């Protein structure tokens, strides 16, 4: 009778395994020589069970079970390596006919069969002597009395692989060989109030109140936690730690999480809303696979990061690229991996400042310019909206210059396109190039007014005006006016709502004022602007109402400031102190206004000679 091939051997295992157990009189509930071991299973069911166990191993919250070790040893040749979530193979090492799969968590359970019969020190000493010069720590040593196992954990794949090589090679005190099994597994722990209290005591000694810094480096190896497994890469442990921090040190500024085998941070999103002062985070020598994993910290005011020893750094060929990408995520970063960075130039508003200036429709740098602005704009737009714009000749300087630009959106309809302004415009990107831009800069008031007269007829909405008077002196005035107007087409039938922005440089001229330079930009109004335009009966003669309560209020001058202002007025006008004081009093101690009034009266020879006698 033909024997089945390999019928007395474990597939992928050691051929001496059964023989060893036959002459060993120690009992083992899992190894029975009287029963035939079979690994037959359907393909679909086996695949499903392997995937389920693989997922459990990846989540680190379940043991992979004895089934994983068995199914792995017998079917790995057929199935190939396990693959991780991204499809890349998980490294494994074939040792003595068995495969040791590298676990994402990095922890491995060492099981010594019949180990309950020997002292802990005896077993560990034999293993350590066999592995020299490699040294390891046996974590969470325990005895499984039901199965007569001695078990402990190691947190290093290379150490676990070397221990597996010693299977049936180490002689025990009674002459038997040491049977060793190794598989990926994470120690179990139940998070309860007792454990939280232990963790809190361990964290107290790691906290520095002077620097408000908490050092959780290699937290699972803390001596006060030697009897429990407090690995921060386990979400429930990390969540418990965060709860303790939020409850006891909400003003934490620095957190050190180095060497904790961290690879995911989704459960740390709460930090950005609970630890608002956290600005220093150390994450060196963890297992961060992608830079995007750090997005959970982006809303914190991070100024210092330490990321050395993480796998994602290998993706950057140049250190400069690495620094640049990190700074994109953390623009306030000043120090990375212990190296000072060049501060990023920005316009950040202090996060502590919550009150912003009150919004105003217009801004007047000097309250004394309010009347002038209102009257000038009333007169200007009354003429501009009339049928005869030639009267604007008096509003422009002899050598005035005008530049017009407009928005040219390819999605505009034919009616929306600003043909009248585009053809005379000076847009930087213009089909006719530089020569057209140069020739489109109009010089001289005759040319300027002639161009304005050729533009379509308009009607402006004074209520929409926003005026910024940014510079106001007797020698020059600069202001920007924005608003809405209606434009009629050549047939005077349809009206289109447009917006404008007009920047004017105004200078004194023959006892009055005129425009020296003008920049005009035209665009189509937005739907909301068009709906809200011309909803009031306000007329051009009432433009002054737009500027009510918009001027910057001049501070009241105290006695000390008044004396200084009198001295400055006297120096600039050559008047004596008495007349300088009188001039300031009549202008409510507005120095700019007083100086302007003096210059106007001096031109007209209306200041008496005694004002200059000192």
C-alpha positions as CSV (number, residue, x, y, z in Angstrom):
1,X,0.0,0.0,0.0
2,X,1.4,3.3,-1.1
3,X,1.8,5.9,1.7
4,X,0.7,9.4,1.0
5,X,3.5,11.7,0.3
6,X,4.7,13.6,3.4
7,X,1.9,12.0,5.4
8,X,3.9,12.1,8.7
9,X,5.3,15.6,8.3
10,X,4.0,19.0,8.9
11,X,4.0,20.9,5.6
12,X,6.5,23.7,5.8
13,X,7.5,22.6,9.3
14,X,10.3,20.5,10.9
15,X,10.3,16.8,10.2
16,X,11.6,16.0,13.7
17,X,8.8,17.8,15.4
18,X,6.6,14.7,15.8
19,X,9.5,12.6,16.8
20,X,10.4,15.0,19.6
21,X,6.9,15.1,21.0
22,X,6.7,11.2,20.9
23,X,9.6,10.7,23.3
24,X,8.6,13.7,25.5
25,X,6.4,12.4,28.3
26,X,5.2,16.0,29.1
27,X,1.6,16.6,28.2
28,X,0.5,19.1,25.6
29,X,-3.2,19.7,24.9
30,X,-2.4,21.0,21.4
31,X,0.1,18.3,20.3
32,X,-1.4,14.8,20.1
33,X,0.5,12.1,18.3
34,X,-2.5,9.9,18.1
35,X,-4.4,12.2,15.8
36,X,-3.6,12.9,12.2
37,X,-3.1,16.6,11.5
38,X,-4.8,17.8,8.3
39,X,-4.7,21.2,6.7
40,X,-7.2,20.6,4.0
41,X,-9.6,23.5,3.4
42,X,-11.4,25.1,0.4
43,X,-9.6,27.9,-1.3
44,X,-12.2,30.6,-0.7
45,X,-12.7,29.8,3.0
46,X,-9.0,29.7,3.6
47,X,-8.5,33.0,1.9
48,X,-11.2,34.6,4.0
49,X,-9.8,33.2,7.3
50,X,-6.3,34.4,6.4
51,X,-7.6,37.9,5.5
52,X,-9.6,38.1,8.7
53,X,-6.6,37.1,10.8
54,X,-4.4,39.5,8.9
55,X,-6.8,42.4,9.6
56,X,-6.9,41.5,13.3
57,X,-3.1,41.6,13.4
58,X,-3.0,44.9,11.7
59,X,-5.4,46.5,14.1
60,X,-3.2,45.2,16.9
61,X,-6.1,44.6,19.2
62,X,-6.5,40.9,18.6
63,X,-4.1,37.9,18.7
64,X,-3.6,36.3,15.4
65,X,-4.3,33.0,16.9
66,X,-2.8,29.6,16.6
67,X,-4.7,29.2,13.3
68,X,-2.6,31.9,11.7
69,X,0.7,30.2,12.6
70,X,-0.6,26.9,11.2
71,X,-2.2,28.2,8.1
72,X,0.8,30.4,7.4
73,X,3.2,27.6,7.6
74,X,1.3,25.3,5.4
75,X,-0.2,27.6,2.8
76,X,2.2,30.5,2.4
77,X,4.0,28.8,-0.5
78,X,0.8,28.7,-2.4
79,X,-0.7,32.0,-1.4
80,X,2.5,34.1,-1.4
81,X,3.2,36.8,1.1
82,X,0.5,38.7,2.9
83,X,-0.1,42.1,1.5
84,X,-0.8,45.3,3.5
85,X,-3.6,47.7,2.9
86,X,-1.8,49.4,0.0
87,X,-1.0,46.1,-1.7
88,X,2.7,46.0,-1.0
89,X,4.1,42.8,0.5
90,X,4.7,42.5,4.2
91,X,8.2,41.2,4.8
92,X,8.5,37.7,6.3
93,X,11.4,35.4,7.0
94,X,11.5,31.7,6.6
95,X,13.2,30.1,9.6
96,X,13.6,26.4,10.1
97,X,10.8,25.6,7.7
98,X,8.5,28.2,9.3
99,X,7.6,31.8,8.2
100,X,7.7,34.7,10.6
101,X,5.5,37.5,9.3
102,X,6.5,41.0,10.2
103,X,3.8,42.6,12.3
104,X,2.8,46.2,11.7
105,X,2.7,46.8,15.5
106,X,6.2,45.4,15.9
107,X,5.4,43.1,18.8
108,X,5.8,39.3,18.9
109,X,4.6,36.6,21.3
110,X,7.2,34.1,22.3
111,X,5.8,30.8,23.5
112,X,7.9,28.1,25.1
113,X,6.2,24.7,25.2
114,X,6.3,23.0,28.7
115,X,7.9,26.2,29.9
116,X,5.8,26.2,33.1
117,X,8.0,23.5,34.5
118,X,11.0,25.7,34.6
119,X,11.9,28.9,36.4
120,X,11.7,32.2,34.5
121,X,15.3,33.1,35.1
122,X,16.4,29.6,33.8
123,X,14.6,29.9,30.5
124,X,15.6,33.5,29.9
125,X,19.2,32.9,30.7
126,X,19.4,30.0,28.3
127,X,17.8,32.1,25.5
128,X,20.0,35.1,26.2
129,X,23.2,33.0,26.2
130,X,22.1,31.4,22.9
131,X,21.5,34.8,21.2
132,X,24.7,36.5,22.4
133,X,25.8,39.2,21.5
134,X,22.1,40.1,20.8
135,X,20.4,41.3,24.0
136,X,16.6,41.6,24.4
137,X,14.0,42.4,27.1
138,X,11.3,39.9,27.9
139,X,8.1,41.9,28.4
140,X,5.1,40.8,30.3
141,X,6.3,37.3,31.2
142,X,3.5,35.0,32.1
143,X,2.6,31.3,32.6
144,X,-0.3,29.6,30.8
145,X,-1.0,26.9,33.3
146,X,-3.7,25.3,31.2
147,X,-1.3,24.6,28.3
148,X,1.9,24.5,30.3
149,X,3.3,27.4,28.3
150,X,5.7,30.1,29.3
151,X,5.1,33.2,27.3
152,X,6.6,36.7,26.9
153,X,6.7,39.5,24.3
154,X,9.5,41.2,22.4
155,X,9.2,44.4,20.5
156,X,11.8,43.8,17.8
157,X,11.4,41.8,14.6
158,X,15.0,40.8,14.3
159,X,15.1,39.6,17.9
160,X,12.0,37.6,17.4
161,X,13.4,36.0,14.3
162,X,16.7,35.1,16.1
163,X,14.7,33.5,19.0
164,X,12.8,31.4,16.4
165,X,16.1,30.1,15.0
166,X,16.8,28.5,18.4
167,X,13.7,26.2,18.2
168,X,14.8,22.7,19.4
169,X,18.4,23.8,19.6
170,X,18.7,24.8,23.3
171,X,19.0,22.0,25.8
172,X,16.9,22.3,29.0
173,X,18.2,21.2,32.4
174,X,16.3,17.9,32.1
175,X,17.8,17.1,28.7
176,X,14.8,18.0,26.6
177,X,15.1,20.5,23.7
178,X,13.3,23.9,24.1
179,X,10.3,24.1,21.8
180,X,9.8,27.7,20.7
181,X,7.0,29.2,18.7
182,X,6.9,32.9,17.6
183,X,4.0,34.9,16.1
184,X,3.0,38.5,15.7
185,X,0.8,39.6,18.6
186,X,0.2,42.6,20.8
187,X,-0.2,42.3,24.6
188,X,-3.8,42.8,25.7
189,X,-4.7,45.5,28.2
190,X,-8.0,46.7,29.6
191,X,-8.3,50.4,30.0
192,X,-10.1,51.1,33.3
193,X,-9.8,53.6,36.1
194,X,-7.1,51.6,37.8
195,X,-4.9,51.7,34.7
196,X,-5.6,55.4,34.2
197,X,-4.5,56.1,37.7
198,X,-1.2,54.2,37.1
199,X,-0.7,56.1,33.8
200,X,-1.4,59.4,35.6
201,X,1.3,58.7,38.2
202,X,3.8,57.8,35.5
203,X,3.0,61.0,33.6
204,X,3.4,63.2,36.7
205,X,7.1,62.4,36.9
206,X,7.5,63.0,33.2
207,X,6.0,66.5,33.3
208,X,8.1,69.7,33.7
209,X,5.9,72.5,35.0
210,X,8.5,75.2,34.4
211,X,8.6,74.5,30.6
212,X,5.0,73.1,30.5
213,X,6.5,70.1,28.7
214,X,5.5,66.4,28.9
215,X,8.0,63.7,27.9
216,X,6.3,60.5,26.9
217,X,9.3,59.0,25.2
218,X,9.0,55.1,25.0
219,X,6.0,55.3,27.3
220,X,5.4,51.5,27.3
221,X,8.8,50.9,28.8
222,X,8.2,53.1,31.9
223,X,9.2,51.3,35.1
224,X,5.9,52.2,36.8
225,X,4.0,50.5,34.0
226,X,6.1,47.3,33.8
227,X,3.2,45.0,34.7
228,X,0.8,46.4,32.0
229,X,1.1,47.2,28.3
230,X,0.7,50.9,27.7
231,X,1.8,51.3,24.1
232,X,0.7,54.7,22.7
233,X,0.3,53.3,19.2
234,X,-2.9,51.6,20.5
235,X,-5.8,54.1,20.1
236,X,-7.5,53.3,23.4
237,X,-4.2,53.9,25.3
238,X,-3.5,57.2,23.5
239,X,-7.0,58.4,24.0
240,X,-6.7,57.7,27.7
241,X,-3.4,59.7,27.8
242,X,-5.0,62.6,25.9
243,X,-8.0,62.7,28.4
244,X,-5.5,62.9,31.3
245,X,-3.6,65.7,29.6
246,X,-6.7,67.7,28.8
247,X,-8.1,67.3,32.3
248,X,-4.9,68.1,34.2
249,X,-2.6,70.2,32.0
250,X,-4.7,72.0,29.4
251,X,-2.0,74.6,29.0
252,X,0.6,72.1,27.8
253,X,3.1,73.7,25.3
254,X,5.4,70.8,24.5
255,X,4.8,67.1,23.9
256,X,7.4,64.5,23.3
257,X,6.1,61.3,21.7
258,X,9.5,59.9,20.5
259,X,10.0,56.1,20.1
260,X,6.4,55.0,20.5
261,X,6.0,53.2,17.2
262,X,3.2,55.6,16.2
263,X,1.9,55.4,12.6
264,X,-1.6,56.8,12.7
265,X,-2.9,60.0,14.3
266,X,-6.6,60.3,13.4
267,X,-7.6,59.9,17.1
268,X,-5.4,63.0,17.9
269,X,-7.7,65.5,16.1
270,X,-9.0,66.5,19.4
271,X,-5.7,68.2,20.3
272,X,-6.4,71.2,18.0
273,X,-9.5,72.1,20.0
274,X,-8.4,71.1,23.5
275,X,-4.7,72.0,23.7
276,X,-4.7,75.4,22.1
277,X,-1.2,76.3,23.4
278,X,0.6,73.2,22.2
279,X,3.4,74.4,19.9
280,X,6.2,71.9,20.2
281,X,5.8,68.2,19.2
282,X,8.5,65.5,19.0
283,X,7.7,62.5,16.9
284,X,11.1,61.0,16.2
285,X,11.8,57.3,15.6
286,X,8.2,56.3,15.1
287,X,6.6,54.7,12.1
288,X,5.0,57.6,10.2
289,X,4.6,56.4,6.7
290,X,3.3,59.6,5.0
291,X,3.7,63.3,5.7
292,X,-0.1,63.7,5.3
293,X,-0.5,61.8,8.6
294,X,0.5,65.0,10.4
295,X,-2.5,66.9,9.0
296,X,-4.2,66.5,12.4
297,X,-1.7,69.0,13.9
298,X,-2.1,71.7,11.2
299,X,-4.5,73.8,13.2
300,X,-2.1,74.0,16.1
301,X,0.4,76.9,16.4
302,X,3.4,74.5,15.8
303,X,6.8,76.3,16.0
304,X,9.0,73.2,16.5
305,X,8.8,69.6,15.2
306,X,11.2,66.7,15.5
307,X,10.5,64.0,12.8
308,X,13.9,62.2,12.5
309,X,13.8,58.4,12.1
310,X,10.4,58.1,10.4
311,X,10.0,56.1,7.1
312,X,8.4,58.9,5.2
313,X,11.6,60.9,5.2
314,X,13.1,58.4,2.7
315,X,10.7,59.6,0.1
316,X,12.5,62.9,-0.2
317,X,15.7,62.8,-2.3
318,X,16.7,66.2,-1.1
319,X,16.5,67.6,2.4
320,X,15.4,71.0,1.0
321,X,12.3,69.3,-0.5
322,X,11.5,67.7,2.8
323,X,11.8,71.0,4.7
324,X,9.7,72.8,2.1
325,X,6.9,70.3,2.3
326,X,6.8,70.4,6.1
327,X,6.7,74.2,6.1
328,X,3.8,74.2,3.7
329,X,1.8,72.3,6.4
330,X,3.2,74.3,9.3
331,X,3.9,77.9,8.1
332,X,4.8,79.1,11.6
333,X,7.5,76.5,12.0
334,X,10.8,77.9,13.3
335,X,12.7,74.7,14.1
336,X,12.7,71.3,12.4
337,X,14.7,68.2,13.6
338,X,16.8,70.5,15.8
339,X,17.7,72.9,13.0
340,X,16.6,76.5,13.1
341,X,14.6,77.6,10.0
342,X,14.4,80.9,8.2
343,X,11.2,82.6,9.4
344,X,8.5,82.7,6.8
345,X,7.6,86.2,5.6
346,X,3.9,86.6,6.1
347,X,1.1,88.9,7.2
348,X,-0.3,86.9,10.1
349,X,-2.7,88.6,12.5
350,X,-2.0,87.9,16.1
351,X,-4.4,85.1,17.2
352,X,-4.8,86.9,20.5
353,X,-6.3,89.9,18.8
354,X,-10.0,89.3,18.5
355,X,-11.3,92.9,17.9
356,X,-10.9,94.3,14.5
357,X,-11.5,97.9,13.4
358,X,-15.2,98.8,12.7
359,X,-16.0,98.6,9.0
360,X,-16.6,101.9,7.4
361,X,-17.8,102.7,3.9
362,X,-15.2,105.4,3.4
363,X,-12.0,106.4,5.0
364,X,-10.7,109.9,5.5
365,X,-7.2,110.3,6.8
366,X,-8.0,113.9,7.8
367,X,-11.4,115.0,9.0
368,X,-10.8,118.5,7.5
369,X,-10.8,117.0,4.0
370,X,-14.4,115.8,4.3
371,X,-16.1,118.9,3.0
372,X,-13.6,119.2,0.2
373,X,-14.1,115.6,-1.0
374,X,-17.9,115.9,-0.9
375,X,-18.0,119.1,-2.9
376,X,-15.4,118.0,-5.4
377,X,-17.1,114.7,-6.2
378,X,-20.6,116.4,-6.4
379,X,-19.3,118.9,-9.0
380,X,-17.3,116.3,-10.9
381,X,-20.0,113.6,-11.3
382,X,-22.7,116.1,-12.0
383,X,-20.8,117.2,-15.1
384,X,-19.6,113.7,-16.0
385,X,-23.3,112.4,-16.0
386,X,-24.5,115.4,-18.0
387,X,-24.8,115.5,-21.8
388,X,-21.8,117.8,-22.1
389,X,-18.5,116.6,-20.6
390,X,-16.5,119.4,-22.1
391,X,-17.1,121.3,-18.9
392,X,-14.6,118.9,-17.2
393,X,-11.8,120.9,-18.8
394,X,-11.8,123.1,-15.7
395,X,-11.3,120.0,-13.5
396,X,-8.1,118.8,-15.1
397,X,-4.5,120.2,-15.0
398,X,-2.9,121.5,-18.2
399,X,-0.6,118.5,-18.1
400,X,-3.0,115.9,-16.8
401,X,-2.6,112.2,-17.6
402,X,-5.3,109.5,-17.8
403,X,-5.0,105.7,-17.9
404,X,-8.0,103.4,-18.4
405,X,-8.1,99.6,-17.9
406,X,-11.0,97.2,-18.0
407,X,-11.9,93.6,-17.3
408,X,-12.0,91.4,-20.4
409,X,-13.6,88.1,-19.5
410,X,-14.0,85.6,-22.3
411,X,-17.2,84.3,-20.7
412,X,-18.9,87.7,-21.0
413,X,-21.8,88.0,-23.5
414,X,-21.4,90.4,-26.3
415,X,-23.5,93.0,-24.4
416,X,-21.4,92.5,-21.2
417,X,-18.1,93.1,-22.9
418,X,-16.6,96.5,-22.3
419,X,-15.8,97.4,-25.9
420,X,-15.8,101.1,-25.4
421,X,-13.2,100.9,-22.6
422,X,-11.2,97.9,-23.9
423,X,-10.3,99.6,-27.2
424,X,-8.8,102.6,-25.4
425,X,-7.5,100.7,-22.4
426,X,-4.0,100.1,-21.2
427,X,-4.3,96.5,-19.9
428,X,-0.9,94.9,-19.5
429,X,-2.1,91.9,-21.6
430,X,-3.4,93.6,-24.7
431,X,-3.4,92.1,-28.2
432,X,-1.9,95.3,-29.6
433,X,1.1,95.1,-27.4
434,X,3.4,97.7,-25.8
435,X,3.0,100.4,-28.5
436,X,-0.8,100.5,-27.9
437,X,-0.3,100.7,-24.1
438,X,2.1,103.6,-24.6
439,X,-0.2,105.5,-27.0
440,X,-3.3,104.9,-24.8
441,X,-1.8,106.9,-22.0
442,X,-3.6,110.2,-22.6
443,X,-1.6,113.4,-21.8
444,X,-3.0,117.0,-21.6
445,X,-6.4,118.0,-20.5
446,X,-7.8,118.5,-24.0
447,X,-6.9,114.9,-25.0
448,X,-8.2,113.6,-21.6
449,X,-11.5,115.3,-21.8
450,X,-11.9,114.4,-25.4
451,X,-11.5,110.7,-24.5
452,X,-14.0,111.0,-21.6
453,X,-16.5,112.6,-23.9
454,X,-16.3,109.7,-26.3
455,X,-17.2,107.2,-23.6
456,X,-20.8,106.0,-23.3
457,X,-23.3,108.2,-21.3
458,X,-23.6,107.3,-17.7
459,X,-25.6,107.8,-14.5
460,X,-23.7,107.2,-11.2
461,X,-25.2,106.0,-7.9
462,X,-23.8,108.2,-5.2
463,X,-25.0,105.9,-2.4
464,X,-22.7,103.2,-3.7
465,X,-19.6,105.4,-3.5
466,X,-16.8,104.4,-1.2
467,X,-14.1,107.0,-0.8
468,X,-10.6,106.5,0.6
469,X,-8.8,109.8,1.2
470,X,-5.3,108.4,1.9
471,X,-3.2,111.6,1.6
472,X,-4.3,115.2,2.4
473,X,-2.0,118.2,2.5
474,X,-2.2,121.7,1.1
475,X,0.2,120.7,-1.7
476,X,-1.4,117.4,-2.8
477,X,-4.5,115.2,-2.3
478,X,-4.8,111.5,-3.2
479,X,-8.1,109.7,-3.1
480,X,-9.7,106.6,-4.5
481,X,-13.4,106.4,-5.4
482,X,-15.3,103.2,-6.1
483,X,-19.0,102.8,-7.0
484,X,-21.7,101.7,-9.5
485,X,-23.1,103.4,-12.6
486,X,-25.5,102.6,-15.4
487,X,-24.2,102.8,-18.9
488,X,-26.5,103.3,-21.9
489,X,-25.6,101.8,-25.3
490,X,-25.3,103.8,-28.4
491,X,-29.0,103.6,-29.2
492,X,-29.9,104.9,-25.7
493,X,-32.2,102.0,-25.0
494,X,-30.6,99.3,-22.9
495,X,-28.7,100.0,-19.7
496,X,-25.9,98.0,-18.3
497,X,-24.7,98.2,-14.7
498,X,-21.0,98.6,-14.3
499,X,-18.6,99.3,-11.4
500,X,-15.7,101.7,-11.5
501,X,-12.6,102.5,-9.5
502,X,-11.1,105.9,-9.9
503,X,-7.8,107.0,-8.3
504,X,-7.2,110.8,-8.4
505,X,-4.1,112.8,-7.7
506,X,-5.3,116.4,-7.1
507,X,-3.1,119.5,-6.8
508,X,-3.8,123.2,-6.2
509,X,-4.3,125.3,-9.3
510,X,-5.2,129.0,-9.6
511,X,-6.9,129.3,-6.3
512,X,-8.7,126.0,-6.7
513,X,-7.9,122.3,-7.3
514,X,-7.6,120.2,-10.4
515,X,-6.8,116.6,-11.3
516,X,-3.1,115.9,-12.2
517,X,-3.3,112.1,-12.7
518,X,-6.2,109.7,-13.0
519,X,-6.4,105.9,-13.1
520,X,-9.8,104.5,-14.1
521,X,-10.8,100.8,-14.1
522,X,-14.2,99.5,-15.3
523,X,-15.8,96.2,-14.7
524,X,-19.3,94.6,-14.8
525,X,-21.3,94.7,-11.6
526,X,-22.0,91.4,-9.8
527,X,-25.6,90.3,-9.6
528,X,-25.9,91.4,-6.0
529,X,-24.4,94.8,-6.9
530,X,-26.8,95.2,-9.8
531,X,-29.8,94.4,-7.6
532,X,-28.9,96.8,-4.9
533,X,-27.9,99.7,-7.1
534,X,-30.1,102.8,-7.4
535,X,-32.5,101.7,-4.6
536,X,-32.5,105.2,-3.0
537,X,-33.7,108.6,-4.2
538,X,-30.3,110.1,-3.2
539,X,-29.0,112.6,-5.8
540,X,-25.6,113.8,-6.8
541,X,-26.2,117.0,-4.8
542,X,-26.4,114.9,-1.6
543,X,-23.1,113.1,-1.9
544,X,-21.9,114.7,1.3
545,X,-24.3,112.4,3.2
546,X,-22.2,109.4,2.1
547,X,-19.3,110.7,4.3
548,X,-21.2,111.1,7.5
549,X,-19.3,109.6,10.4
550,X,-16.5,108.2,8.1
551,X,-13.7,110.6,8.9
552,X,-10.9,109.6,11.3
553,X,-11.6,111.6,14.4
554,X,-8.7,113.8,15.5
555,X,-7.6,113.2,19.1
556,X,-8.3,116.0,21.5
557,X,-5.1,117.9,22.2
558,X,-4.1,118.3,25.8
559,X,-2.1,121.2,27.1
560,X,1.3,119.6,26.5
561,X,0.4,118.8,22.9
562,X,-1.0,122.3,22.3
563,X,2.3,123.8,23.3
564,X,4.2,121.6,21.0
565,X,1.7,122.3,18.1
566,X,2.1,126.1,18.7
567,X,5.9,125.7,18.5
568,X,5.7,123.7,15.3
569,X,3.3,126.1,13.8
570,X,5.5,129.0,14.6
571,X,8.6,127.3,13.1
572,X,6.8,126.4,9.8
573,X,4.9,129.7,9.4
574,X,7.4,132.1,11.0
575,X,4.5,133.6,12.9
576,X,4.8,134.4,16.6
577,X,3.4,132.2,19.2
578,X,0.3,134.4,19.8
579,X,-0.8,134.2,16.1
580,X,0.2,130.6,15.8
581,X,-2.1,129.8,18.7
582,X,-4.9,131.9,17.2
583,X,-4.7,130.0,13.9
584,X,-4.8,126.6,15.7
585,X,-7.7,127.6,17.9
586,X,-9.8,128.7,14.9
587,X,-9.2,125.3,13.2
588,X,-10.0,123.3,16.4
589,X,-6.3,122.4,16.8
590,X,-6.2,120.5,13.5
591,X,-2.6,121.2,12.6
592,X,-2.8,120.2,9.0
593,X,-5.9,122.3,8.5
594,X,-4.3,125.3,10.3
595,X,-1.2,125.1,8.1
596,X,-3.4,124.9,5.0
597,X,-5.4,128.0,6.1
598,X,-2.3,129.9,6.8
599,X,-0.8,129.2,3.4
600,X,-4.0,130.2,1.6
601,X,-4.3,133.5,3.6
602,X,-0.6,134.2,3.1
603,X,-1.0,133.9,-0.7
604,X,-3.8,136.5,-0.5
605,X,-1.7,138.8,1.7
606,X,-4.4,138.7,4.4
607,X,-2.1,138.1,7.4
608,X,-1.1,141.3,9.2
609,X,2.6,142.1,9.7
610,X,2.3,142.0,13.5
611,X,1.8,138.3,13.2
612,X,5.5,137.9,12.2
613,X,6.9,140.2,14.9
614,X,8.6,138.0,17.5
